[in-house]
Every structure is written in C-alpha cells, then in structure tokens.
Amino acid sequence: MEIVWQIKAFEALTVIELYAILRLRSEVFVVEQNCVYPDLDGKDAQALHLFGTYKNEIVAYSRLFEPGIYFENASIGRVVVAEPYRKNQWGRDLMLQSIAAIQNHFGESQITISAQLYLKKFYESLGFVAFGKMYLEDDIPHIKMIKD
C-alpha cells in the first residue's frame, strides 16, 4: 500500500481536494470524536496543506503554519488519518512528512503542537516534549508540545 503525499497552499487546492479535506476533518473531529467546534476558523488560507492520497482518496491530512500564526514557533495542526487506514501507521508518516515540510518550506526546526492528551506518547516518539499542564480545547484534553 503506497500513499502519495502532496503539499499545497490554500489557493492551489482544487475544489475537490478542499471538499475531501474538509469532509475528512469533519468525519474524524466532529463525528467520530463527537466534538462540536468551529473547524472553519479562518486560518486555512494562511496554512500549507499536506495530504496523503491512497487510491484517489484523501486519507491523511495536516495543516502547517509559519511562526506567529498559531504559536510563536511554526506549528502543525488538524492532524488526521481516516479510521480505516490508521493501522498502516500513516499517522507517523504524516507527522514525519509534516516536520520535513516545515523545515523545507519555512526553514524552521522548532515546532509547536496542541496535542490531544491521549496521543502524548505518540508525539513523544517523534521528538516532541510536553510543556505546561493539560488544558481543555473544545472539551478535549490537550497538551502543548514542542520539538526542537
């Protein structure tokens, strides 16, 4: 099984790609995690969009920000893999692609994320370190994590 990775600025996304990305984010964050929150936060236009396609379907996605948009450092957000494909470890691949893209596109090595608390060990395995205390973001426990 081979996933094909692409990275695009917001205005370079096709309507079909944007629809598939928003659908994937909605399926996981709103439906699966039962979280009503403002996914369309006005920041998509400021992000680079990294997505993985398998059999012509977008199955993995993250959005990447330059320093100062979300955090002082560059950041990765909306990290999502469609449920049927999580067993393939594409979440790890997605994060490795995201980290490399931030370094390549923004020239940054320090990255901050707002991680769902249950994924803390996963992000630690990628070199992120937790900072501060747990906090609720949209009623889901999160923790700030930074990778140097």
C-alpha positions, 0 to 999 in steps of 0.5 A: 500500500503506497500513499502519495503525499502532496503539499499545497497552499490554500489557493492551489487546492482544487475544489475537490481536494478542499471538499475531501479535506474538509469532509475528512476533518469533519468525519474524524473531529466532529463525528467520530470524536463527537466534538462540536467546534468551529473547524472553519476558523479562518486560518486555512488560507494562511496554512500549507496543506499536506495530504496523503492520497491512497487510491484517489482518496484523501486519507491523511491530512495536516495543516502547517503554519509559519511562526506567529500564526498559531504559536510563536514557533511554526506549528502543525495542526488538524492532524488526521488519518481516516479510521480505516487506514490508521493501522498502516501507521500513516499517522507517523508518516504524516507527522514525519512528512509534516516536520520535513515540510516545515523545515523545507518550506519555512526553514524552521526546526522548532515546532509547536503542537496542541496535542490531544492528551491521549496521543502524548506518547505518540508525539513523544516518539517523534521528538516532541516534549510536553510543556505546561499542564493539560488544558481543555480545547473544545472539551478535549484534553490537550497538551502543548508540545514542542520539538526542537 
